[in-house]
Amino acid sequence: MFDRRLLTHFDWVLLFLVCLIAGIGILNLYSATSSWEAELTPVYVKQFYWLCIGLSIALALSLFDYRHLEYFAMPLYVVNIMLLLLVLVAGKTSMGATRWLNLGFFNLQPSELMKIMIIFVLARHYNHRDPLLGFDLRGLLTPFALLGVPTLLIMKQPDLGTAMLVIFIAASIALFAGIQRRTLLTLGVLGIGAVYAGWRMLHGYQKERILTFINPERDPLGSGYHIIQSKIAVGSGGFLGKGFMQGTQSQLSFLPERHTDFAFSVFAEEWGFSGSLILVLLYLLLVSWGIYVARRANDRFGMYIALGVTAMLFWHIVVNLGMVIGLLPVVGVPLPLFSYGGTSMVTTMVGVGLLLNISMRRFMF
């Protein structure tokens, strides 16, 4: 039975921040797609529908005690692994990548769900282990195995961006759990070797993205076109921007993928440095509030889940913003609550629902 006393501890600040960022994102999508030919359902309307669905899921997740998830973490993880295997066998292929399962009424992307499942399974693992001096290599073998299997399956699709984010989320949780300094040094050396081996495993277009990141001018009309146009859009916004629906790079269709990966470029061109700063500050508040929720959690399992969700939001934001201004390679990572995408919106709102759940139950024992 739902305890009505939980409503007195509902986290309205978190919900307000999420709705505010998502609302700005929908307004930005309206501008980004205003020059498109009339569709049956415009992109910004679809995004509003996905936001409503996501909010419903988030509120539903806040109704049950998150501590029950500890018992279901491993079964959910195994089911997600099976879905990733099914993608390789019978997945839907689009633009050279096989990442989706066609369920008729929508396309499911299991790699997105793995961002949440890896948080569950690692929170369960670290909850029962608390070495006094931190984890050594032997203590990290199980987390490495739990991380390695889905990462390899996701890279096989191929989806370098999502695989990278799953690794970043797992690494963030491990750092909070505690790692010995000697082990960190060893992992650093092994990481250098992994970078070399990973380069050998990359597909041709993925290598091209990284080489283009280093020097976009090497192929200005091909693989370097996205980042060049994105930097032009961001830089041309100046301090105050060109005005709502007045961005030339987006309105004249120079900027590709302006409703998904490069949605921030549209916003920066129209609202300039001042508007971009406000949006970044809102994201900073969201991440800071997630850490605040983790600090107030009344058990270790809730703390690790909150840290994992916050790390997921943080790395999405950092990678996307770094990508659109040329600091990171273009790897197809959406900006949470801002870029268009149903699966991305639902995954983000599942994380928000978990944060709401943990925050509401901080006084329960």
N, C-alpha and C positions, 0 to 999 in steps of 0.2 A: 504494500500500500504506500502511496506517495505521501511523504510527511509535509504537510502544508507549511510547517515552520521553515522549510528550505526556501520558500519564496521571500522571506525576510532577508536572506543572504544572497539573493540573485544578483549576478554581476552585471548591472546595467551599464557600467563604464565600458566593459568589453564589448557588449552588444552594440552600444552606440558607436564605438570606433569602427567596428566591422561594417555596420550599415552606412556610416558616413563615407568610408573609403569605397565601398561598393556603389554607392549612389554617384559619387564623382566618376567612377569608372563607367557607369551606364551613360552618364552625360557625355563623357569623352567618346564612347562608342557611337553615340548619336552623331557627333561631329565627324568622326573618322569615316563613317559609312554614308554620310549625307549625299555624296556625289554618286553613289551606286544606283543602278537601275532599281526601280520599285520591285520589292519581293513580296511574297505572300505574307511572310512574317519577318520584319526587319531584325537585324542582328541585335540591336539594343533591346528590343522587346523580348527576344529569346533569352538574352542575358538576365533580364528582369524575372522571367519565369524561372530560370535556373537559380537565381538568388532566392526566390520564394521557396522553391523546393529545398534549397540548402538550409534556409532558416528553419523550415519545418523539421528537417533531419536533426539540426543542431539542438532545437528545443526538445525533440523527442529523446535525443541522447542524454539530455540533462535530467530526465525523469527517473532513471535507474541508477543504482549505486555502481560507480565505476570499478569498485574493488572486485566485482564479479568477473570483470574482464580478465583477471589474472588466470582464472580457470579455463577460459576459452582462447587465450592468446596463442597457444601452440596449435590447436585444431584450426583456427582461422589462418594462421601462417601456412600450414600444410595445404589448406584449400587454395590459398593464393598461389602457392608454388604449382599446384596442379593446373590452375588457370593459365599460368605463364607457359607451362608445357603445352597446354591446349592451343595457345596462341601460335606456337611454332608449328603445330600440326594443321590447324584449321582456322588460322587467324585471317583477318581482312587486311589486304595489302593496299597501301596508299602512298604514293610518292616514294616508292622504293623501300618502304618500311612496313613490317608486319607487326602491328602493335594492338590491334583491336579484335574483339569478339563481337560478331554481329548477332544481337539478340532480338532483332526484328524492329522493336520500337526505339532502340538506341544502341550505340556501339559502346561496349564496355572496354576500358583500357586497364587490364590487371596491374600493369606496372605502376599506375597512379595509386592503386590501392595498397601496393607494397610499401609505400612511404608510411602509411598508417600501421600496417602489420609489423614492420620492422621495429616500430616504436613499442608496440605491445609486447613482442617476444623478448626484446632486449630489456624492457622495464621489468618483466617477469624474471629474467635471468639475474639482473643486478640486484633486484629486491632481496634475494636470498643469499647474496654474497657481498661481504663488506670487509675485505682484507685491510688490516691495520695500516700497512705501508703502501697500499695501492696494488693494482693488478700487475703481475708479471706476464711474460709471454705465454706461459702455460695456462694462466688464468684467463687469457684472452682467446684461447683456441676455440672454445665453443661460440663466443660472439663472432669470431672470424668465419666459422663454418656457417652460422645462421645468416651472415651477411653475404658470404661468397656465392652461395647457390643462387639466390635471386639476382644478384648483380650480373653473374655470367649469363643467366637466361635473358635478362633485360638487354644486355649488350648484344646478344645474339639476334635481337629483333630487326635491326639495331636501333638502340635509343640511348645514345651516349649521355644526353642531358639528364634523363631520369636516373640512369645508373650512377652518375656522378652525385646527384642529390641524395640518393639512398645511402651512398658511402659517407657523404658529409653529415647526414643526420645520425648515422650510427657512430661516427667518430666523435661527434659533439656529445652524445650520451656517454660514451666511454670516457671522455675527458672529465666530465662531471662526476663519473663514478670513481675516478682516480686511477692513474697509471704511474708506475714507478719511472723515475727519470732515466735510468739505464734502459728500461724498456722503450721509452719514447725515442731515445737515441738510436736504438736498434731498429725500431719501426721506421725512423727517418731514412736510415741507410737502405732498408728493404724497399721503402717507397720509391727511392731513386731507381732501383732495379725494376720496380713495377711499372714506372713511367716508361722505361725503355721497352719492356715487354708489351705494355699496353699500346704503345705506338705501332708495334709490329702487328697488333691485332685489329687496329682501326681499319675501317673501310676507306676507299679512296676519297669519297666526298668528305668524310670526317677529317682526314689529314688535310684536305684542301681548305676546310674551314679554319683549322689552326694556322696553316701557312698564310691564309688571307688575313687572319687576325694580326699576325706579325707585320704583314705588309699588304694592306688592302688594295694598293695601287697596282699590284701585280696582275690583277684581273678585274679592272674597274667596271666592266660591263657584264661580268659573270658572277663568280662567287664573292667578289668584293663589293658588289653593287648594294647589297642590303646595308652593310655597315657604313658605307660612304654616305648614302642617302639619309641614314639615321643620324649620323653626326652633323650633317648639313641642317636637318630639321631641328635638332636640339640646339645647335649653335645659333641658328638664325632667329630663335625666339627672343634673344637678348634678355634684358632684365624684366620687362613687363609683358613680353609676348606680343604676338600679332593680333590677338583677339579671338574670341570663340568663333569657330567655323571659318577663320580667316587664314589658316595655315596653308601656304602654297604647296609645300612638299606633300601634304596629305590630300588636300582638296584637288590638286592636279594629278594625283595618282603616281607621283614619283616614288613615294615611300611604300615598299611592299609589306605585306602582312601587318598592316597598320592597325588591324582590329585584334590581333593576337600577340605575337612576340614583341612588336614595336608599338604597342599602344602608348607607352610612356613617351615615345618620340613625338607623337601627335600632341600629347598634353604639354610637353615642354615647349613645342613650337608655338602653341596658342597662348600659353600662360606664362612663358618665360621662366627665368631663374626664380623669381619670387613665388610663382605658383608651384613650381617643382619643389622648392624648399619646403613649402607648407605640406605637400603630399609626402615628402620624405620624412618630415617631422611626425606626421600622422602614423606612418609605418613604424617609426622609432618608438612612438608611444605604444603601439600595438605589441611590438616585441618586448618592450620593457614591462608592459602589463602581464605578458605571458610569463616572464621571469618572476614577477611579483606573485602570480598565482602559484608557481612552483615553490617559491619560498614559504608560502602559507599553507601548502598541502599538509594534511595531518598524518600522512604515511609516506614511506619511501616509494611505493609503487606509483602513487599519484604524482609524487614529485618527478619521477623519471618520465612519466607520460607527458606531464606539462612541459618539461624541458625538451622532450622529443618533438612535440607539436610546435613549440616556439622555435626550435632549431630548423624545423621544416619551413616555417614562414620566413625566418631570417635568411636562409640560404636561397630560397626562391627570389626574395627581394634583391639580395646582393648580386646573384648571378644574372638576373634579368637587367638590372640597372647597369651593371658592369658591361653587359653584352651590348646594350643599345648605345652606349657612349664610347665603345671601342676599347674598354679595359679588359674584356674577356672575350673569348671566341663565341661566335653565334652557335648556340647548342639547342635552341628551341625550347627554352624554359619560360613559361608564362609568368606574368606578375600577378600575385595572388589578389583576388577580388577585383582586378582591374582589367586583365586581358580576357577576351571572349573565350569561353570553353566550358561546356557542361561538366565534364569529368573533373576538370581543375577546380571549378567552383564547388562541386559536391565534396571533393577531397578536402578542400580548405575548410568548408563548413563542418565537416565531420571533426576536424581538429578543433575548431571553435567550440563545437558542442562538448568535446572532452574537457576543454578548459573551463567552460561554464559549469560542467558537472563537478570538477575538482574544486573550483572556487566555492560553489554552493555548499559543499560538504566539509569545509575546512574546520567546522566546529563540532562535527559528529565523531563519535568514538565507538 
